[in-house]
């Protein structure tokens, strides 16, 4: 059981989990997706939300903030991962780590993404913040740059692959299961 700060209300953990599962189902339906992954989305969302706070930090339980595809959340990370995984599997460009040190002229968004890839901090609440920043940079990069069929497609796909690798690694550390489609 969980008590509110003033201990006036006791909430069963099962009720909290069920609320997050129900909200995950609604989020799936709003995106036109099946609800068969709602349980895992809920567990991922709760784990991410809990780890996003420093262990001594107080916070308010906000169901809408936990289960959102926007902002600092597991679902935003999972959605970003699935979106870019599709791009890397669609592209015929070869992923080549050496290409990142080539004479290619990186634009502003590519440079910011490269910088973000090198700033990981292994504290739990900083891992979630890193993933949020990385997902933001990845989405900004994609919004500003054509990837598939573009000049420098190999460089861009390699950047995306590097970012996806870090997302996979961090999610593995904090126990978030990723999906290729969400």
N, C-alpha and C positions, 0 to 999 in steps of 0.2 A: 504494500500500500504506500501511497505517496501522500504526504500532508502538505497543505498549503502553508505559506509562510507564517500565518497567524495560527496554524494548527486547527482552524475551525472546520475545515473540510478534509475528509480523507477520501482519496480517489484510488480505486483498485488499479494496479498496473495493467491488468487484462483489459479494463475499460479504456485506458489510454491507448494501448496497442490497437484495440478494435476501432477506436476513433480514427487513428492514423490509417488503418487499412481501409476503412470506409471512405475517408477523404482521398486516398490513393485511387480507389475505384472510380470516384467522381472525376479525378484528374485524367484518368485513362479515357473515360467516356467523353470528356470534353475534347480530348485530342483525337477522338475517333478510333481509339485502340481497344483491344480486348482487355478485359480486367484480369486475365489469368496471371499476370505478373504483379498484381496489386500488393500481394503479401510481401514479396521481395522488395518492391518499391517502398513499402511502409517501413520495413526493417532497415533498409538503406537510409531512408530519410531520418528515422529516429537516431540511428548511429551517427550520421553526419552532423545532425543538429546538436547532439550531445558533445561530440568532439570539437565542434566549432567554437566552443566556449572554453576558456581557461578553467582548470579544475576548481579553482577557488572563486570563480566568478558567479554571481547570482544572475539569473535570467528568468524571463517570463516564458512559459510554455505557450507558444502561438501556433496552433494547428495549421492555419493558412500559410504561415511562413515556413513551416516544416515541409509541407507538401505543395511546392510550387515549382513550376518549370522556369521561373525567372528569379534571378538573384542567387545569393549564396546558399545553395541547397544541393542535396544529392541528386534530385531530379534534373536540375540544370546541368550538373556534371554528366549525368548519364545521357541526357539528350544531346549534349555537345559531343560526347564520345561517339554515340551512334551516328550522328550526322557526319562527322569527319571520317569515321571508319568506312562509311559508304563511299566517300570520295576516294579514299586510298584504294579501295577494292575496285572502283570503277575505272580509275586512271590506269593507263597502260605504261605510264612513266615508271622508270626504275628508281627505287629508293637507293640513294648513294650518299653515305655519310661524308665522303671526300668532296662532294659537290658544294657542301656548305662552306668550304674554305677556298672555293674557286674565285675567279675574277668576277663573278656575278655581282651586279649592283643591286643590293637590297634596298627596297623602298622603306618608308617610315614604319609601316605596320609589320613588315617582315623583320626589321631590326628590333622592334619592341618585343615581338614574339621570341626571337633569339635570346634577348636579354632575360625575358621571363623564364625561359628554359633553364637558365643557369642560376636561379635565385632560390632554390628549394631550401626549406628549413624543416628539420625533422621533428619539431614539437607538434603534438597532435592538433592543437587549435591552429597552429601555423601551417600544417599540412592542408587543412581544409581551406584556409585563406589562400594558400599557394594555388590550390586547384581552382578556386574561384577566379583568381587573377589570371591563371593560365587559360581557363575557358573563355574569359572576357577577351583576352588578347587574341585567342584563336578565332573567336567570332568576329572581332573587329578586323582582323587580317582578312577573313573570308569576305566580309562585307565590302572591303575596299579593293580586293584583288581577284581577278578571274584566275581560277586554278586550272580546271580541265580545258585542254586545248589551247593553253596560253603559252607565250614565250616563257621559258623558265619553269615549265610544268614540273620537271624533275626536281628542281630546287624546292618548289612549293610543296610538292607531295612529300619530299624528304622532311621538310619542316613539320608538316602535319603529322607524319609518322613518328617523329621525335616527340612531339607533344602528346600523341596518343600513347606512346610507350611510357612516358612519365605519368600520365593519368592512370594507366593500368597499374604501374608500380605503386603509386600512392594509394589507389583504391585497394590493392592487395594488402597493403600495410594496415589500413584502417578498417578492412573488412567490408568494403562495398563491392557488390557484384555488378558487373557491367553487362550490358546487352548490346548486340549489334543493331538492334532495332528497338525503338521505344515510341 
